[in-house]
Every structure is written in C-alpha cells, then in structure tokens.
Amino acid sequence: MSIITNASSIVENSINLCTRKNTPIDNVQCFGISQFNLNQISSMRARIGEDKIRAKESGVYNCHGLVFASRRAVIEDPNLIRVIIKEDGYKRIEISNVSTPI
C-alpha cells in the first residue's frame, strides 16, 4: 500500500456489492493511504497497543468491509450497514444464548 501525501492522487475504485435482496451498496477501494489517515492510524495503534494489531493498514477495506464485503471494500454509510443487516437476515443473539467453547 502506498503512502500518498496528496489525497487527491489516490486511485479509487468500487466493486459491485449488494444485499441478498439486490439492494446496491455504495463502496470504495482506495489504493493508497493519505498522510492524514496514516496519522490517524498511528494514533489508534498507540491507543490500543501494537500487540493487538492483526493486519497492516489498508485503504481497500475498513471494518465494515471486512465483515460485509470479504475485505474487498470500504463501506462508510452507517445507514447501509443497517440495510445489510436487515436484508441479509442477520439476527440479534442475546448473550444468555451464547455458549462458551470448551
């Protein structure tokens, strides 16, 4: 992943992404990381600790893209996350119904 100081020079793309009900999900893939975002990442790393970091920073996906787009895209709109959860049939599980592995 390239570190790019000028955010306008980062190459962006998107993928075809939709819910099970075929609702399109806006997304982006950024092939580069701006200095601004790199500074935010450094701050986050200091706050949570290097030993808890599992992967290198990426402009290609964010946490929502990790979960709902198989690490292929950034999904930024929180309203779209609600749409995905509803249309893909996710259900809330109460903690009392969760068993711990042996």
Phi, psi and omega per residue, in radians:
M1 nan 2.289 -3.128
S2 -1.451 2.513 2.984
I3 -1.692 2.089 -3.054
I4 -2.113 2.156 -3.094
T5 -1.353 -0.462 3.122
N6 -1.751 1.856 -3.057
A7 -1.034 -0.504 -3.113
S8 -1.235 -0.232 3.140
S9 -1.655 0.059 3.107
I10 -1.337 2.253 3.125
V11 -1.343 2.275 3.129
E12 -2.083 2.647 3.119
N13 -2.538 2.995 2.972
S14 -2.479 2.873 3.121
I15 -2.076 2.818 3.017
N16 -1.299 2.036 -3.086
L17 -2.450 2.283 3.135
C18 -2.616 2.880 3.098
T19 -1.385 3.091 3.075
R20 -1.078 -0.462 3.119
K21 -1.584 0.217 3.056
N22 1.229 0.405 3.028
T23 -1.362 2.161 3.130
P24 -1.120 2.473 3.106
I25 -2.013 2.011 3.090
D26 -1.110 2.417 -3.127
N27 -2.727 2.971 3.105
V28 -2.588 2.636 2.958
Q29 -2.123 2.157 3.123
C30 -1.876 2.103 -3.121
F31 -1.689 1.246 -3.121
G32 2.666 2.805 3.129
I33 -2.226 2.232 -3.140
S34 -1.276 2.778 3.096
Q35 -1.069 -0.637 3.103
F36 -1.024 -0.879 3.138
N37 -1.167 -0.618 3.090
L38 -1.083 -0.683 3.075
N39 -1.114 -0.710 3.084
Q40 -1.095 -0.716 3.128
I41 -1.105 -0.752 3.122
S42 -1.064 -0.720 3.108
S43 -1.109 -0.748 3.129
M44 -1.126 -0.752 3.130
R45 -1.041 -0.729 3.130
A46 -1.156 -0.641 -3.089
R47 -1.257 -0.733 -3.058
I48 -1.724 -0.267 3.093
G49 1.697 2.319 -3.105
E50 -1.031 -0.568 -3.078
D51 -1.217 -0.225 3.129
K52 -1.698 -0.069 3.141
I53 -1.421 2.197 -3.085
R54 -1.788 -0.324 -3.065
A55 -2.584 2.804 3.063
K56 -1.222 2.680 3.086
E57 -1.081 2.622 -3.086
S58 -2.556 2.452 2.996
G59 -1.616 -0.131 -3.084
V60 -1.317 -0.629 3.136
Y61 -2.508 2.733 3.011
N62 -2.051 -2.970 -3.072
C63 -1.090 -0.661 3.107
H64 -1.194 -0.674 3.088
G65 -1.172 -0.560 3.054
L66 -1.063 -0.834 -3.055
V67 -1.358 -0.844 -2.960
F68 -1.777 -0.121 -3.128
A69 -2.331 0.369 3.062
S70 0.925 0.772 3.121
R71 1.080 0.544 -3.079
R72 -1.951 -0.135 -3.043
A73 -2.814 2.838 2.996
V74 -1.701 2.182 3.044
I75 -1.988 1.985 -3.002
E76 -1.769 -0.532 -3.013
D77 -1.351 1.985 -3.140
P78 -1.065 -0.488 3.096
N79 -1.148 -0.586 3.104
L80 -1.203 -0.550 3.080
I81 -1.098 -0.738 3.088
R82 -1.084 -0.701 3.114
V83 -1.102 -0.799 3.139
I84 -1.039 -0.839 -3.110
I85 -1.037 -0.762 -3.126
K86 -1.218 -0.901 -3.016
E87 -1.329 -0.368 3.102
D88 -1.618 -0.001 3.010
G89 1.415 0.402 3.074
Y90 -1.153 2.524 3.133
K91 -2.169 2.528 3.055
R92 -1.289 2.351 3.084
I93 -1.994 2.141 3.106
E94 -1.223 2.489 -3.109
I95 -1.021 -0.537 3.132
S96 -1.171 -0.303 3.123
N97 -1.691 0.122 -3.127
V98 -1.764 2.216 3.086
S99 -1.730 2.669 3.121
T100 -1.590 2.446 3.126
P101 -1.162 2.653 -3.133
I102 -1.465 nan nan
